[in-house]
């Protein structure tokens, strides 16, 4: 899971940014994406969350917060 953002030249950069930058602050698109991800994997099987974010802790925390905000994604620690 990762976001995307534009660099100073306007080129999209993968593994950077968060869902807000990926969806240009469009909360409706972000929620639709998260809903789609949830429904794709909603089969009662626990999975690993593998964040691939090279742009820093803030973007990682933002992605996790967005997923938790959906109130359907549950993160457990082993």
Helices and strands as residue ranges (DSSP letters): E 4-6, E 12-14, H 19-22, H 27-40, H 57-69
